[in-house]
Amino acid sequence: MATILDVAREAGVSKSTVSRVINNEGTVKPATRKAVEDAIEKLGYFPSYFAQGMRTGFTKTIAMVVPEYTNPFYQEMFRGVEDVALKYGYMVFVCNTERHTVSDVEYTRELLKRNIDGIIYNTYHRNDEVSEYLKKVSKQIPIVFMDKIFDDCSEVSYVYVDGFESVRRAVRYLYNQGHRRIGYILNTEDISVIQERYLGYLKGLEDCGLEADEKWIYRVRRENEPDYIKLGKDAARYYVSLAERPDVIMAAIDMIGIGCIKGLDILNIKVPEEIGVMGFDNIQLSDLIKPALTTISQPTRKLGQTAAEIVIAKINGEKIKDQVVFQGDLIVRETT
């Protein structure tokens, strides 16, 4: 494998001149630049960012930490992060913490050991110990948080969708459609973004003069590696068993909503004629299922792109708006 010294010998220049050409630093005569570029092509030389990192302190790598990479939401977000990262010459490592809060700390420590330049952080939990650790680390290395895990966000960079207001508005839409018995499938209460959505549901009911009826709130029993479709089917069976069923069911995430639709179909309950269903996320599958799922859309790819722009700007010491909140858009389809 060719080295920077091999390129320097081939081009008849110094190692520092080759470095300036590679990093586009300083002034290099056009003829000299061409000689170096020709040598690089001839020898098939690839600069080592890790070797450069020993000199510059930067490795041109970003970590995207997610709680479960199998979730289509995070796959789409990654595409957005990569859109921007590749444009600036960065590679993205994806780290899957599998929802265990202890892994959040362990992963971050391992990433710091590897001289990662910045982190785009997705986490499910509001664990005080982990939150304080991450806030401390964010003062040492650029971190952009993709969830509202801090009560006071004034000292951190973040990009997220306001789930509270998005769901609150969606409840008003359902009310205006004539629905008065509005159910909710809650995907556990220990996940910060899900809790925000649930609180938006409760506030939306209050806005409409409706009381939250506990029998119409289904709390899923989630395993370590959840099958969201199955969880949705379980919820459907529960609602169908009720003497008084809800008019419409809101699901915390699309995958559970899709499972609910499938479960209702198995039980010969027509959607939306007998029970309506609404999701949250607008994953691709929500438009492919029949009937197509009404949902609250997050600009998922844009979230990733925005986070990447912020973290790279912070790496470079640039001033940029580093606290961005998007609103979800209601996408009305066939299930309401």
C-alpha positions in Angstrom: 0.0 0.0 0.0 1.4 3.4 -1.0 2.3 5.9 1.6 2.5 9.7 1.6 6.3 9.4 1.3 5.9 7.3 -1.9 3.7 10.0 -3.4 6.3 12.7 -2.4 9.1 10.7 -4.1 7.1 10.0 -7.2 6.1 13.7 -7.5 9.6 15.0 -6.6 8.2 17.1 -3.7 8.3 17.1 0.0 5.9 15.3 2.3 4.5 18.6 3.5 3.7 19.7 0.0 1.7 16.5 -0.6 -0.1 17.1 2.7 -1.0 20.7 1.6 -2.4 19.3 -1.7 -4.5 16.6 0.0 -5.9 19.0 2.6 -6.2 21.9 0.2 -4.1 24.1 2.5 -1.7 26.9 1.7 -0.4 27.9 -1.7 0.8 25.2 -4.1 1.8 26.0 -7.7 -0.6 24.5 -10.3 2.2 22.4 -11.9 3.2 21.1 -8.5 -0.4 20.3 -7.6 -0.8 18.4 -10.9 2.4 16.4 -10.2 1.1 15.4 -6.8 -2.3 14.5 -8.1 -0.8 12.4 -10.9 1.4 10.6 -8.4 -1.6 9.9 -6.2 -3.6 8.4 -9.1 -0.6 6.4 -10.4 0.2 4.9 -7.0 -3.5 4.5 -5.9 -2.8 6.4 -2.7 -5.6 6.9 -0.1 -4.9 9.4 2.7 -5.5 7.9 6.2 -7.8 10.1 8.2 -6.8 8.3 11.4 -3.1 9.2 10.6 -4.1 12.8 9.9 -6.1 12.7 13.1 -2.9 12.1 15.1 -1.6 15.4 13.7 -4.8 17.5 13.5 -7.0 16.0 16.2 -9.8 15.2 13.7 -10.6 11.9 12.1 -13.5 13.0 9.7 -15.9 10.6 11.5 -19.3 11.1 13.0 -21.2 8.7 15.2 -24.9 8.3 15.0 -26.2 6.6 18.1 -29.6 5.0 17.9 -31.7 2.8 20.3 -32.7 0.3 17.6 -31.4 0.4 14.0 -34.1 -2.0 12.8 -36.7 0.8 13.2 -37.3 2.3 9.7 -37.4 5.8 11.2 -33.7 5.6 12.1 -32.8 4.1 8.8 -34.3 7.1 7.0 -32.7 9.5 9.4 -29.3 7.9 8.7 -29.8 8.6 5.0 -30.2 12.3 5.8 -27.1 12.3 8.0 -25.1 10.6 5.3 -26.4 13.0 2.6 -24.5 15.9 4.4 -21.6 13.9 5.9 -20.4 12.6 2.6 -20.6 16.1 1.0 -18.1 17.3 3.6 -15.9 14.2 3.5 -17.1 12.6 6.7 -17.9 8.9 7.4 -20.8 8.0 9.7 -20.6 5.1 12.3 -24.0 3.8 13.4 -24.1 2.6 17.1 -27.1 0.6 18.3 -27.6 0.9 22.0 -30.6 -1.6 22.1 -32.5 0.6 24.6 -30.2 -0.3 27.5 -29.3 3.0 29.3 -26.1 1.7 30.6 -25.0 1.2 27.0 -25.5 4.9 26.3 -22.6 5.8 28.7 -20.5 2.8 27.5 -20.9 3.6 23.9 -20.0 7.3 24.4 -16.9 6.4 26.3 -15.8 4.0 23.5 -16.5 6.6 20.9 -14.4 9.2 22.7 -11.5 6.7 22.9 -11.7 6.4 19.1 -11.4 10.2 18.6 -14.8 10.6 17.0 -15.2 14.2 15.8 -18.9 14.5 16.7 -22.0 12.6 17.8 -25.7 12.7 16.6 -27.5 11.2 19.6 -30.9 9.4 19.7 -31.9 8.0 23.0 -35.2 6.8 24.5 -34.7 7.5 28.1 -34.8 10.4 30.6 -32.3 8.7 33.0 -30.9 11.6 35.1 -27.4 10.0 35.5 -27.0 9.4 31.7 -28.4 12.8 30.9 -26.0 14.6 33.1 -23.1 12.5 31.7 -24.1 13.4 28.1 -24.5 17.0 28.9 -21.0 17.1 30.4 -19.5 15.3 27.3 -21.3 17.8 25.0 -19.0 20.5 26.4 -16.0 18.4 25.2 -17.1 17.2 21.8 -19.9 18.4 19.5 -23.1 16.5 20.1 -26.6 17.1 18.6 -29.4 15.5 20.5 -32.4 14.2 18.5 -34.7 13.8 21.5 -35.9 16.1 24.2 -34.2 14.3 27.1 -33.4 17.4 29.2 -35.8 19.6 31.1 -33.5 22.5 30.5 -32.2 22.4 26.9 -30.6 25.8 26.9 -27.0 24.4 27.1 -27.2 21.7 24.4 -27.7 21.4 20.6 -30.8 19.6 19.5 -33.0 18.8 16.5 -36.4 17.1 17.0 -40.1 17.1 16.1 -42.5 18.6 18.7 -44.5 15.5 19.3 -46.6 17.2 22.0 -48.1 19.9 19.7 -48.3 17.5 16.7 -50.5 15.0 18.6 -52.5 17.7 20.3 -53.5 19.2 16.9 -54.3 15.7 15.5 -56.7 15.1 18.4 -58.5 18.4 17.4 -58.7 17.1 13.8 -60.3 13.8 15.0 -62.7 15.8 17.2 -63.7 18.0 14.3 -64.4 14.8 12.3 -67.0 13.9 14.9 -65.0 11.5 17.0 -65.6 11.6 20.8 -64.2 8.3 21.9 -60.5 8.6 21.0 -58.2 5.8 22.1 -54.5 5.7 22.4 -51.9 2.9 22.2 -49.0 4.0 24.4 -45.7 2.4 23.5 -44.4 2.3 27.2 -44.0 5.4 29.3 -40.2 5.2 29.8 -39.4 6.6 26.3 -39.1 10.4 26.3 -40.5 11.1 22.8 -43.4 8.7 23.3 -44.2 10.3 26.6 -44.3 13.7 24.9 -46.8 12.4 22.3 -48.9 10.9 25.0 -49.0 14.1 26.9 -50.1 15.8 23.7 -52.9 13.3 23.4 -54.1 14.1 26.9 -53.9 17.9 26.3 -55.7 17.5 23.0 -58.6 15.8 24.8 -58.7 18.5 27.4 -58.8 21.2 24.6 -61.8 19.5 23.2 -63.6 19.1 26.5 -63.1 15.4 26.5 -62.0 13.3 29.5 -59.3 10.7 29.2 -60.9 7.3 29.7 -58.4 4.8 31.0 -60.1 1.9 29.2 -59.4 3.4 25.9 -55.7 3.8 26.7 -53.8 0.6 25.9 -50.2 0.3 27.3 -48.2 -2.2 25.3 -46.2 -5.0 27.0 -42.9 -4.6 25.2 -40.2 -7.2 25.1 -36.5 -6.5 24.8 -36.8 -6.8 21.0 -40.3 -5.8 20.3 -42.4 -7.1 17.4 -44.4 -3.9 16.8 -46.8 -5.5 14.4 -47.7 -8.1 17.1 -48.0 -5.4 19.7 -50.5 -3.6 17.4 -52.5 -6.8 16.9 -52.6 -7.3 20.7 -54.0 -3.8 21.1 -56.6 -4.5 18.4 -57.8 -7.6 20.3 -58.1 -5.6 23.5 -60.2 -2.8 21.9 -62.5 -5.3 20.1 -63.1 -7.0 23.5 -64.5 -3.9 25.0 -68.3 -3.5 25.4 -67.9 0.2 24.4 -65.2 0.6 21.8 -63.4 3.8 20.7 -64.3 5.5 17.5 -60.7 5.9 16.6 -57.4 4.7 17.9 -54.2 6.8 17.9 -50.9 4.8 18.0 -47.7 6.2 19.3 -45.8 4.9 16.2 -46.7 3.8 12.8 -45.6 0.2 13.1 -48.0 -0.3 16.0 -50.7 1.4 14.1 -50.1 -0.9 11.1 -50.2 -3.9 13.4 -53.5 -2.6 14.9 -55.0 -2.3 11.3 -53.9 -5.9 10.6 -55.4 -7.1 13.9 -58.7 -5.4 13.3 -58.9 -6.9 9.8 -58.3 -10.4 11.3 -61.2 -9.8 13.7 -63.4 -8.6 10.8 -63.6 -5.1 12.0 -63.7 -2.6 9.2 -61.3 0.3 9.2 -62.3 3.2 9.2 -66.0 2.4 9.1 -66.1 0.7 12.5 -62.9 1.9 14.1 -60.4 4.5 12.7 -56.6 4.3 13.2 -53.9 7.0 13.2 -50.1 6.5 13.5 -47.1 8.7 14.0 -43.9 8.9 11.9 -45.1 8.4 8.3 -42.8 5.6 7.5 -42.9 4.3 3.9 -45.0 1.3 4.9 -47.8 3.5 6.2 -48.7 4.5 2.6 -48.4 0.9 1.3 -50.7 -0.9 3.7 -54.4 -1.2 2.8 -56.2 0.8 3.9 -53.4 3.4 3.9 -52.6 4.8 7.4 -53.4 8.3 8.4 -50.4 9.5 10.3 -48.4 12.4 11.6 -45.4 12.9 9.4 -41.9 13.7 10.7 -39.4 15.2 8.2 -37.1 12.3 9.1 -34.5 12.7 6.4 -34.5 16.5 7.0 -33.9 15.8 10.7 -30.8 13.9 9.8 -29.5 16.4 7.4 -30.1 19.3 9.8 -28.3 17.4 12.6 -25.3 16.7 10.4 -25.0 20.3 9.3 -25.0 21.4 12.9 -22.5 18.9 14.2 -20.1 19.5 11.3 -20.3 23.3 11.7 -19.6 22.8 15.5 -16.6 20.6 14.6 -15.3 23.4 12.4 -15.9 26.0 15.1 -18.5 27.8 13.0 -21.5 29.7 14.4 -24.8 28.1 13.4 -28.4 27.9 14.8 -28.0 24.7 16.8 -31.5 24.3 18.3 -34.1 23.4 15.7 -37.7 22.1 16.4 -39.8 20.9 13.6 -43.6 20.5 13.6 -45.2 17.3 12.5 -47.7 17.4 9.5 -50.9 15.5 9.6 -51.2 13.2 6.6 -54.8 12.1 6.1 -55.2 8.8 4.3 -57.8 6.1 4.4 -57.9 5.0 8.0 -59.7 8.1 9.4 
